[in-house]
Structures are given as structure tokens and as C-alpha cells.
Amino acid sequence: MCDVCSQKERNEIDKDVGEEDNVNSPSSRIVMGALPRGGTGSFDLLLDTNMQSEREEMEAERAAKRGSKLNKF
């Protein structure tokens, strides 16, 4: 009986041999050395440095204008 059980299990394993695994589950990602898609590995951050520079310049101009208005009074 034990041989039949192990053979049945072996047949189930053999049936899955050709399946493709995209390594999406947290456990499979950990086994493969990749970050799980959760916590710090759940998203990518894209930074537009040109937009950041423009915004910093605009904020500096606004601060300068506010400073000049305060000095007039």
C-alpha cells in the first residue's frame, strides 16, 4: 500500500514538471533570492530629476519673493 501512495504522489509531481513558474509567490521569490512583492519590494519608484530641479527652483523663487515682501515692511 505504501508503494502505491508514493507512486501516486510521484505521478502528481511528474505531471507538474513542465509547468512554467513566474516566481510570483513570496516563498518562491525568497527561495530564488528575489525580494517578495510586499513591503519594500512591492513597488518601484521612478524619479524625474528634471522635474525635481524645476520644482526646487520655483520654491527658491517663491521664498525669495516672500523674503523681499517681508523686507519692505
PyMOL Python script that loads the backbone (N, CA, C, O; Angstrom):
from pymol import cmd

cmd.read_pdbstr("""\
ATOM      1  N   MET A   1       0.825  -1.203   0.000  1.00  0.00           N
ATOM      2  CA  MET A   1       0.000   0.000   0.000  1.00  0.00           C
ATOM      3  C   MET A   1       0.866   1.262   0.000  1.00  0.00           C
ATOM      4  O   MET A   1       0.548   2.245  -0.670  1.00  0.00           O
ATOM      5  N   CYS A   2       1.947   1.223   0.749  1.00  0.00           N
ATOM      6  CA  CYS A   2       2.823   2.394   0.827  1.00  0.00           C
ATOM      7  C   CYS A   2       3.448   2.691  -0.541  1.00  0.00           C
ATOM      8  O   CYS A   2       3.617   3.854  -0.907  1.00  0.00           O
ATOM      9  N   ASP A   3       3.789   1.645  -1.292  1.00  0.00           N
ATOM     10  CA  ASP A   3       4.346   1.842  -2.634  1.00  0.00           C
ATOM     11  C   ASP A   3       3.344   2.516  -3.555  1.00  0.00           C
ATOM     12  O   ASP A   3       3.723   3.328  -4.399  1.00  0.00           O
ATOM     13  N   VAL A   4       2.082   2.191  -3.403  1.00  0.00           N
ATOM     14  CA  VAL A   4       1.032   2.783  -4.231  1.00  0.00           C
ATOM     15  C   VAL A   4       0.888   4.267  -3.910  1.00  0.00           C
ATOM     16  O   VAL A   4       0.740   5.092  -4.812  1.00  0.00           O
ATOM     17  N   CYS A   5       0.931   4.603  -2.619  1.00  0.00           N
ATOM     18  CA  CYS A   5       0.810   6.011  -2.206  1.00  0.00           C
ATOM     19  C   CYS A   5       1.971   6.828  -2.754  1.00  0.00           C
ATOM     20  O   CYS A   5       1.767   7.907  -3.310  1.00  0.00           O
ATOM     21  N   SER A   6       3.174   6.324  -2.601  1.00  0.00           N
ATOM     22  CA  SER A   6       4.325   7.087  -3.070  1.00  0.00           C
ATOM     23  C   SER A   6       4.335   7.184  -4.600  1.00  0.00           C
ATOM     24  O   SER A   6       4.751   8.205  -5.148  1.00  0.00           O
ATOM     25  N   GLN A   7       3.885   6.140  -5.289  1.00  0.00           N
ATOM     26  CA  GLN A   7       3.818   6.186  -6.753  1.00  0.00           C
ATOM     27  C   GLN A   7       2.778   7.198  -7.214  1.00  0.00           C
ATOM     28  O   GLN A   7       2.998   7.915  -8.190  1.00  0.00           O
ATOM     29  N   LYS A   8       1.649   7.261  -6.518  1.00  0.00           N
ATOM     30  CA  LYS A   8       0.605   8.228  -6.869  1.00  0.00           C
ATOM     31  C   LYS A   8       1.130   9.650  -6.678  1.00  0.00           C
ATOM     32  O   LYS A   8       0.912  10.526  -7.515  1.00  0.00           O
ATOM     33  N   GLU A   9       1.821   9.859  -5.568  1.00  0.00           N
ATOM     34  CA  GLU A   9       2.395  11.185  -5.319  1.00  0.00           C
ATOM     35  C   GLU A   9       3.426  11.520  -6.394  1.00  0.00           C
ATOM     36  O   GLU A   9       3.476  12.650  -6.878  1.00  0.00           O
ATOM     37  N   ARG A  10       4.239  10.549  -6.763  1.00  0.00           N
ATOM     38  CA  ARG A  10       5.256  10.747  -7.791  1.00  0.00           C
ATOM     39  C   ARG A  10       4.609  11.113  -9.131  1.00  0.00           C
ATOM     40  O   ARG A  10       5.118  11.967  -9.857  1.00  0.00           O
ATOM     41  N   ASN A  11       3.497  10.471  -9.452  1.00  0.00           N
ATOM     42  CA  ASN A  11       2.790  10.793 -10.694  1.00  0.00           C
ATOM     43  C   ASN A  11       2.280  12.232 -10.680  1.00  0.00           C
ATOM     44  O   ASN A  11       2.312  12.908 -11.709  1.00  0.00           O
ATOM     45  N   GLU A  12       1.811  12.708  -9.525  1.00  0.00           N
ATOM     46  CA  GLU A  12       1.347  14.098  -9.409  1.00  0.00           C
ATOM     47  C   GLU A  12       2.508  15.067  -9.617  1.00  0.00           C
ATOM     48  O   GLU A  12       2.364  16.098 -10.274  1.00  0.00           O
ATOM     49  N   ILE A  13       3.652  14.721  -9.048  1.00  0.00           N
ATOM     50  CA  ILE A  13       4.836  15.580  -9.202  1.00  0.00           C
ATOM     51  C   ILE A  13       5.283  15.597 -10.662  1.00  0.00           C
ATOM     52  O   ILE A  13       5.573  16.658 -11.215  1.00  0.00           O
ATOM     53  N   ASP A  14       5.338  14.419 -11.284  1.00  0.00           N
ATOM     54  CA  ASP A  14       5.760  14.333 -12.687  1.00  0.00           C
ATOM     55  C   ASP A  14       4.827  15.112 -13.607  1.00  0.00           C
ATOM     56  O   ASP A  14       5.263  15.657 -14.621  1.00  0.00           O
ATOM     57  N   LYS A  15       3.564  15.164 -13.262  1.00  0.00           N
ATOM     58  CA  LYS A  15       2.588  15.880 -14.082  1.00  0.00           C
ATOM     59  C   LYS A  15       2.890  17.384 -14.115  1.00  0.00           C
ATOM     60  O   LYS A  15       2.596  18.054 -15.105  1.00  0.00           O
ATOM     61  N   ASP A  16       3.478  17.913 -13.034  1.00  0.00           N
ATOM     62  CA  ASP A  16       3.750  19.347 -12.926  1.00  0.00           C
ATOM     63  C   ASP A  16       5.139  19.741 -13.434  1.00  0.00           C
ATOM     64  O   ASP A  16       5.489  20.920 -13.393  1.00  0.00           O
ATOM     65  N   VAL A  17       5.927  18.790 -13.906  1.00  0.00           N
ATOM     66  CA  VAL A  17       7.313  19.060 -14.283  1.00  0.00           C
ATOM     67  C   VAL A  17       7.427  20.125 -15.365  1.00  0.00           C
ATOM     68  O   VAL A  17       8.308  20.981 -15.281  1.00  0.00           O
ATOM     69  N   GLY A  18       6.578  20.101 -16.365  1.00  0.00           N
ATOM     70  CA  GLY A  18       6.699  21.031 -17.478  1.00  0.00           C
ATOM     71  C   GLY A  18       6.043  22.376 -17.262  1.00  0.00           C
ATOM     72  O   GLY A  18       6.071  23.222 -18.156  1.00  0.00           O
ATOM     73  N   GLU A  19       5.448  22.598 -16.092  1.00  0.00           N
ATOM     74  CA  GLU A  19       4.761  23.872 -15.849  1.00  0.00           C
ATOM     75  C   GLU A  19       5.752  25.020 -15.719  1.00  0.00           C
ATOM     76  O   GLU A  19       6.861  24.849 -15.215  1.00  0.00           O
ATOM     77  N   GLU A  20       5.338  26.170 -16.176  1.00  0.00           N
ATOM     78  CA  GLU A  20       6.144  27.380 -16.052  1.00  0.00           C
ATOM     79  C   GLU A  20       5.813  28.055 -14.727  1.00  0.00           C
ATOM     80  O   GLU A  20       4.648  28.150 -14.342  1.00  0.00           O
ATOM     81  N   ASP A  21       6.848  28.522 -14.035  1.00  0.00           N
ATOM     82  CA  ASP A  21       6.646  29.221 -12.766  1.00  0.00           C
ATOM     83  C   ASP A  21       7.231  30.619 -12.909  1.00  0.00           C
ATOM     84  O   ASP A  21       8.430  30.766 -13.147  1.00  0.00           O
ATOM     85  N   ASN A  22       6.412  31.630 -12.769  1.00  0.00           N
ATOM     86  CA  ASN A  22       6.869  33.014 -12.902  1.00  0.00           C
ATOM     87  C   ASN A  22       7.457  33.561 -11.612  1.00  0.00           C
ATOM     88  O   ASN A  22       7.765  34.750 -11.534  1.00  0.00           O
ATOM     89  N   VAL A  23       7.614  32.736 -10.620  1.00  0.00           N
ATOM     90  CA  VAL A  23       8.193  33.095  -9.325  1.00  0.00           C
ATOM     91  C   VAL A  23       7.452  34.297  -8.748  1.00  0.00           C
ATOM     92  O   VAL A  23       8.063  35.310  -8.408  1.00  0.00           O
ATOM     93  N   ASN A  24       6.140  34.175  -8.641  1.00  0.00           N
ATOM     94  CA  ASN A  24       5.326  35.264  -8.113  1.00  0.00           C
ATOM     95  C   ASN A  24       4.971  35.099  -6.646  1.00  0.00           C
ATOM     96  O   ASN A  24       4.666  36.086  -5.978  1.00  0.00           O
ATOM     97  N   SER A  25       5.000  33.880  -6.128  1.00  0.00           N
ATOM     98  CA  SER A  25       4.625  33.691  -4.726  1.00  0.00           C
ATOM     99  C   SER A  25       5.780  34.135  -3.830  1.00  0.00           C
ATOM    100  O   SER A  25       6.941  34.008  -4.218  1.00  0.00           O
ATOM    101  N   PRO A  26       5.478  34.652  -2.638  1.00  0.00           N
ATOM    102  CA  PRO A  26       6.540  35.101  -1.733  1.00  0.00           C
ATOM    103  C   PRO A  26       7.556  34.004  -1.431  1.00  0.00           C
ATOM    104  O   PRO A  26       8.759  34.264  -1.407  1.00  0.00           O
ATOM    105  N   SER A  27       7.084  32.783  -1.201  1.00  0.00           N
ATOM    106  CA  SER A  27       8.018  31.704  -0.860  1.00  0.00           C
ATOM    107  C   SER A  27       8.941  31.373  -2.031  1.00  0.00           C
ATOM    108  O   SER A  27      10.135  31.159  -1.824  1.00  0.00           O
ATOM    109  N   SER A  28       8.417  31.325  -3.249  1.00  0.00           N
ATOM    110  CA  SER A  28       9.278  31.012  -4.391  1.00  0.00           C
ATOM    111  C   SER A  28      10.258  32.147  -4.663  1.00  0.00           C
ATOM    112  O   SER A  28      11.388  31.898  -5.083  1.00  0.00           O
ATOM    113  N   ARG A  29       9.847  33.380  -4.432  1.00  0.00           N
ATOM    114  CA  ARG A  29      10.764  34.511  -4.630  1.00  0.00           C
ATOM    115  C   ARG A  29      11.897  34.476  -3.613  1.00  0.00           C
ATOM    116  O   ARG A  29      13.040  34.787  -3.946  1.00  0.00           O
ATOM    117  N   ILE A  30      11.585  34.096  -2.368  1.00  0.00           N
ATOM    118  CA  ILE A  30      12.621  34.000  -1.338  1.00  0.00           C
ATOM    119  C   ILE A  30      13.603  32.887  -1.681  1.00  0.00           C
ATOM    120  O   ILE A  30      14.815  33.068  -1.560  1.00  0.00           O
ATOM    121  N   VAL A  31      13.087  31.736  -2.109  1.00  0.00           N
ATOM    122  CA  VAL A  31      13.949  30.611  -2.476  1.00  0.00           C
ATOM    123  C   VAL A  31      14.887  31.002  -3.611  1.00  0.00           C
ATOM    124  O   VAL A  31      16.041  30.574  -3.630  1.00  0.00           O
ATOM    125  N   MET A  32      14.410  31.810  -4.556  1.00  0.00           N
ATOM    126  CA  MET A  32      15.227  32.216  -5.697  1.00  0.00           C
ATOM    127  C   MET A  32      16.116  33.420  -5.381  1.00  0.00           C
ATOM    128  O   MET A  32      16.891  33.853  -6.234  1.00  0.00           O
ATOM    129  N   GLY A  33      16.013  33.962  -4.173  1.00  0.00           N
ATOM    130  CA  GLY A  33      16.853  35.086  -3.780  1.00  0.00           C
ATOM    131  C   GLY A  33      16.329  36.434  -4.224  1.00  0.00           C
ATOM    132  O   GLY A  33      17.079  37.410  -4.228  1.00  0.00           O
ATOM    133  N   ALA A  34      15.060  36.517  -4.601  1.00  0.00           N
ATOM    134  CA  ALA A  34      14.455  37.783  -5.032  1.00  0.00           C
ATOM    135  C   ALA A  34      13.614  38.350  -3.891  1.00  0.00           C
ATOM    136  O   ALA A  34      13.135  37.605  -3.036  1.00  0.00           O
ATOM    137  N   LEU A  35      13.439  39.658  -3.883  1.00  0.00           N
ATOM    138  CA  LEU A  35      12.591  40.276  -2.864  1.00  0.00           C
ATOM    139  C   LEU A  35      11.137  39.906  -3.088  1.00  0.00           C
ATOM    140  O   LEU A  35      10.669  39.921  -4.227  1.00  0.00           O
ATOM    141  N   PRO A  36      10.416  39.576  -2.034  1.00  0.00           N
ATOM    142  CA  PRO A  36       8.976  39.341  -2.190  1.00  0.00           C
ATOM    143  C   PRO A  36       8.278  40.638  -2.589  1.00  0.00           C
ATOM    144  O   PRO A  36       8.743  41.726  -2.252  1.00  0.00           O
ATOM    145  N   ARG A  37       7.181  40.524  -3.295  1.00  0.00           N
ATOM    146  CA  ARG A  37       6.423  41.710  -3.695  1.00  0.00           C
ATOM    147  C   ARG A  37       5.513  42.114  -2.548  1.00  0.00           C
ATOM    148  O   ARG A  37       4.304  41.886  -2.586  1.00  0.00           O
ATOM    149  N   GLY A  38       6.087  42.694  -1.568  1.00  0.00           N
ATOM    150  CA  GLY A  38       5.377  43.154  -0.388  1.00  0.00           C
ATOM    151  C   GLY A  38       6.365  43.945   0.440  1.00  0.00           C
ATOM    152  O   GLY A  38       7.567  43.686   0.374  1.00  0.00           O
ATOM    153  N   GLY A  39       5.900  44.883   1.203  1.00  0.00           N
ATOM    154  CA  GLY A  39       6.831  45.703   1.975  1.00  0.00           C
ATOM    155  C   GLY A  39       7.668  46.554   1.043  1.00  0.00           C
ATOM    156  O   GLY A  39       7.132  47.214   0.154  1.00  0.00           O
ATOM    157  N   THR A  40       8.989  46.545   1.240  1.00  0.00           N
ATOM    158  CA  THR A  40       9.862  47.398   0.437  1.00  0.00           C
ATOM    159  C   THR A  40      10.035  46.899  -0.987  1.00  0.00           C
ATOM    160  O   THR A  40      10.511  47.652  -1.836  1.00  0.00           O
ATOM    161  N   GLY A  41       9.665  45.657  -1.280  1.00  0.00           N
ATOM    162  CA  GLY A  41       9.806  45.142  -2.635  1.00  0.00           C
ATOM    163  C   GLY A  41       8.532  45.219  -3.444  1.00  0.00           C
ATOM    164  O   GLY A  41       8.451  44.628  -4.520  1.00  0.00           O
ATOM    165  N   SER A  42       7.526  45.939  -2.950  1.00  0.00           N
ATOM    166  CA  SER A  42       6.222  45.900  -3.601  1.00  0.00           C
ATOM    167  C   SER A  42       6.057  46.909  -4.730  1.00  0.00           C
ATOM    168  O   SER A  42       5.091  46.810  -5.487  1.00  0.00           O
ATOM    169  N   PHE A  43       6.951  47.866  -4.874  1.00  0.00           N
ATOM    170  CA  PHE A  43       6.792  48.852  -5.936  1.00  0.00           C
ATOM    171  C   PHE A  43       8.149  49.418  -6.317  1.00  0.00           C
ATOM    172  O   PHE A  43       9.116  49.296  -5.565  1.00  0.00           O
ATOM    173  N   ASP A  44       8.213  50.023  -7.461  1.00  0.00           N
ATOM    174  CA  ASP A  44       9.406  50.726  -7.920  1.00  0.00           C
ATOM    175  C   ASP A  44       9.122  52.215  -7.862  1.00  0.00           C
ATOM    176  O   ASP A  44       7.988  52.642  -8.082  1.00  0.00           O
ATOM    177  N   LEU A  45      10.128  52.997  -7.572  1.00  0.00           N
ATOM    178  CA  LEU A  45       9.983  54.439  -7.507  1.00  0.00           C
ATOM    179  C   LEU A  45      10.760  55.043  -8.666  1.00  0.00           C
ATOM    180  O   LEU A  45      11.962  54.817  -8.805  1.00  0.00           O
ATOM    181  N   LEU A  46      10.072  55.805  -9.488  1.00  0.00           N
ATOM    182  CA  LEU A  46      10.712  56.483 -10.607  1.00  0.00           C
ATOM    183  C   LEU A  46      10.767  57.967 -10.292  1.00  0.00           C
ATOM    184  O   LEU A  46       9.743  58.573  -9.978  1.00  0.00           O
ATOM    185  N   LEU A  47      11.951  58.559 -10.372  1.00  0.00           N
ATOM    186  CA  LEU A  47      12.140  59.958 -10.026  1.00  0.00           C
ATOM    187  C   LEU A  47      12.565  60.726 -11.268  1.00  0.00           C
ATOM    188  O   LEU A  47      13.565  60.399 -11.906  1.00  0.00           O
ATOM    189  N   ASP A  48      11.793  61.748 -11.598  1.00  0.00           N
ATOM    190  CA  ASP A  48      12.132  62.626 -12.713  1.00  0.00           C
ATOM    191  C   ASP A  48      12.999  63.746 -12.137  1.00  0.00           C
ATOM    192  O   ASP A  48      12.481  64.673 -11.514  1.00  0.00           O
ATOM    193  N   THR A  49      14.304  63.664 -12.340  1.00  0.00           N
ATOM    194  CA  THR A  49      15.222  64.635 -11.743  1.00  0.00           C
ATOM    195  C   THR A  49      15.050  66.026 -12.337  1.00  0.00           C
ATOM    196  O   THR A  49      15.275  67.017 -11.643  1.00  0.00           O
ATOM    197  N   ASN A  50      14.656  66.126 -13.605  1.00  0.00           N
ATOM    198  CA  ASN A  50      14.418  67.443 -14.206  1.00  0.00           C
ATOM    199  C   ASN A  50      13.250  68.135 -13.524  1.00  0.00           C
ATOM    200  O   ASN A  50      13.317  69.326 -13.217  1.00  0.00           O
ATOM    201  N   MET A  51      12.181  67.386 -13.287  1.00  0.00           N
ATOM    202  CA  MET A  51      11.015  67.955 -12.620  1.00  0.00           C
ATOM    203  C   MET A  51      11.376  68.369 -11.188  1.00  0.00           C
ATOM    204  O   MET A  51      10.916  69.399 -10.696  1.00  0.00           O
ATOM    205  N   GLN A  52      12.193  67.564 -10.537  1.00  0.00           N
ATOM    206  CA  GLN A  52      12.601  67.889  -9.176  1.00  0.00           C
ATOM    207  C   GLN A  52      13.414  69.187  -9.162  1.00  0.00           C
ATOM    208  O   GLN A  52      13.208  70.032  -8.291  1.00  0.00           O
ATOM    209  N   SER A  53      14.326  69.352 -10.106  1.00  0.00           N
ATOM    210  CA  SER A  53      15.142  70.570 -10.179  1.00  0.00           C
ATOM    211  C   SER A  53      14.275  71.796 -10.434  1.00  0.00           C
ATOM    212  O   SER A  53      14.462  72.838  -9.806  1.00  0.00           O
ATOM    213  N   GLU A  54      13.324  71.666 -11.361  1.00  0.00           N
ATOM    214  CA  GLU A  54      12.425  72.786 -11.658  1.00  0.00           C
ATOM    215  C   GLU A  54      11.614  73.174 -10.430  1.00  0.00           C
ATOM    216  O   GLU A  54      11.431  74.360 -10.153  1.00  0.00           O
ATOM    217  N   ARG A  55      11.134  72.192  -9.701  1.00  0.00           N
ATOM    218  CA  ARG A  55      10.335  72.476  -8.505  1.00  0.00           C
ATOM    219  C   ARG A  55      11.182  73.174  -7.438  1.00  0.00           C
ATOM    220  O   ARG A  55      10.721  74.112  -6.788  1.00  0.00           O
ATOM    221  N   GLU A  56      12.411  72.714  -7.264  1.00  0.00           N
ATOM    222  CA  GLU A  56      13.293  73.354  -6.287  1.00  0.00           C
ATOM    223  C   GLU A  56      13.570  74.804  -6.668  1.00  0.00           C
ATOM    224  O   GLU A  56      13.622  75.676  -5.801  1.00  0.00           O
ATOM    225  N   GLU A  57      13.748  75.064  -7.961  1.00  0.00           N
ATOM    226  CA  GLU A  57      13.974  76.436  -8.422  1.00  0.00           C
ATOM    227  C   GLU A  57      12.745  77.303  -8.163  1.00  0.00           C
ATOM    228  O   GLU A  57      12.871  78.443  -7.717  1.00  0.00           O
ATOM    229  N   MET A  58      11.545  76.760  -8.443  1.00  0.00           N
ATOM    230  CA  MET A  58      10.312  77.512  -8.200  1.00  0.00           C
ATOM    231  C   MET A  58      10.146  77.815  -6.716  1.00  0.00           C
ATOM    232  O   MET A  58       9.747  78.920  -6.347  1.00  0.00           O
ATOM    233  N   GLU A  59      10.449  76.842  -5.867  1.00  0.00           N
ATOM    234  CA  GLU A  59      10.326  77.067  -4.428  1.00  0.00           C
ATOM    235  C   GLU A  59      11.327  78.109  -3.949  1.00  0.00           C
ATOM    236  O   GLU A  59      11.014  78.911  -3.069  1.00  0.00           O
ATOM    237  N   ALA A  60      12.529  78.104  -4.520  1.00  0.00           N
ATOM    238  CA  ALA A  60      13.534  79.096  -4.153  1.00  0.00           C
ATOM    239  C   ALA A  60      13.086  80.495  -4.582  1.00  0.00           C
ATOM    240  O   ALA A  60      13.280  81.462  -3.845  1.00  0.00           O
ATOM    241  N   GLU A  61      12.483  80.606  -5.781  1.00  0.00           N
ATOM    242  CA  GLU A  61      11.974  81.899  -6.251  1.00  0.00           C
ATOM    243  C   GLU A  61      10.854  82.401  -5.351  1.00  0.00           C
ATOM    244  O   GLU A  61      10.820  83.581  -5.004  1.00  0.00           O
ATOM    245  N   ARG A  62       9.945  81.522  -4.974  1.00  0.00           N
ATOM    246  CA  ARG A  62       8.850  81.913  -4.077  1.00  0.00           C
ATOM    247  C   ARG A  62       9.383  82.372  -2.728  1.00  0.00           C
ATOM    248  O   ARG A  62       8.910  83.361  -2.169  1.00  0.00           O
ATOM    249  N   ALA A  63      10.366  81.652  -2.213  1.00  0.00           N
ATOM    250  CA  ALA A  63      10.944  82.030  -0.922  1.00  0.00           C
ATOM    251  C   ALA A  63      11.631  83.391  -1.021  1.00  0.00           C
ATOM    252  O   ALA A  63      11.566  84.195  -0.092  1.00  0.00           O
ATOM    253  N   ALA A  64      12.290  83.641  -2.156  1.00  0.00           N
ATOM    254  CA  ALA A  64      12.957  84.927  -2.350  1.00  0.00           C
ATOM    255  C   ALA A  64      11.932  86.052  -2.439  1.00  0.00           C
ATOM    256  O   ALA A  64      12.148  87.132  -1.888  1.00  0.00           O
ATOM    257  N   LYS A  65      10.810  85.806  -3.134  1.00  0.00           N
ATOM    258  CA  LYS A  65       9.756  86.822  -3.236  1.00  0.00           C
ATOM    259  C   LYS A  65       9.151  87.104  -1.869  1.00  0.00           C
ATOM    260  O   LYS A  65       8.906  88.258  -1.518  1.00  0.00           O
ATOM    261  N   ARG A  66       8.911  86.046  -1.100  1.00  0.00           N
ATOM    262  CA  ARG A  66       8.356  86.252   0.242  1.00  0.00           C
ATOM    263  C   ARG A  66       9.329  87.023   1.112  1.00  0.00           C
ATOM    264  O   ARG A  66       8.926  87.864   1.916  1.00  0.00           O
ATOM    265  N   GLY A  67      10.607  86.733   0.948  1.00  0.00           N
ATOM    266  CA  GLY A  67      11.622  87.440   1.723  1.00  0.00           C
ATOM    267  C   GLY A  67      11.684  88.908   1.351  1.00  0.00           C
ATOM    268  O   GLY A  67      11.854  89.753   2.229  1.00  0.00           O
ATOM    269  N   SER A  68      11.550  89.236   0.067  1.00  0.00           N
ATOM    270  CA  SER A  68      11.602  90.636  -0.365  1.00  0.00           C
ATOM    271  C   SER A  68      10.352  91.378   0.090  1.00  0.00           C
ATOM    272  O   SER A  68      10.430  92.567   0.396  1.00  0.00           O
ATOM    273  N   LYS A  69       9.205  90.711   0.143  1.00  0.00           N
ATOM    274  CA  LYS A  69       7.983  91.349   0.630  1.00  0.00           C
ATOM    275  C   LYS A  69       8.093  91.641   2.114  1.00  0.00           C
ATOM    276  O   LYS A  69       7.623  92.679   2.580  1.00  0.00           O
ATOM    277  N   LEU A  70       8.706  90.742   2.853  1.00  0.00           N
ATOM    278  CA  LEU A  70       8.853  90.950   4.295  1.00  0.00           C
ATOM    279  C   LEU A  70       9.813  92.096   4.587  1.00  0.00           C
ATOM    280  O   LEU A  70       9.629  92.816   5.568  1.00  0.00           O
ATOM    281  N   ASN A  71      10.832  92.278   3.756  1.00  0.00           N
ATOM    282  CA  ASN A  71      11.811  93.337   3.971  1.00  0.00           C
ATOM    283  C   ASN A  71      11.248  94.721   3.664  1.00  0.00           C
ATOM    284  O   ASN A  71      11.790  95.713   4.153  1.00  0.00           O
ATOM    285  N   LYS A  72      10.172  94.824   2.867  1.00  0.00           N
ATOM    286  CA  LYS A  72       9.588  96.114   2.522  1.00  0.00           C
ATOM    287  C   LYS A  72       8.868  96.734   3.703  1.00  0.00           C
ATOM    288  O   LYS A  72       8.781  97.959   3.785  1.00  0.00           O
ATOM    289  N   PHE A  73       8.356  95.942   4.608  1.00  0.00           N
ATOM    290  CA  PHE A  73       7.561  96.483   5.712  1.00  0.00           C
ATOM    291  C   PHE A  73       8.380  96.833   6.883  1.00  0.00           C
ATOM    292  O   PHE A  73       7.850  97.301   7.890  1.00  0.00           O
TER     293      PHE A  73
END
""", "prot")
cmd.dss("prot")
cmd.show_as("cartoon", "prot")
cmd.util.cbc("prot")
cmd.orient("prot")
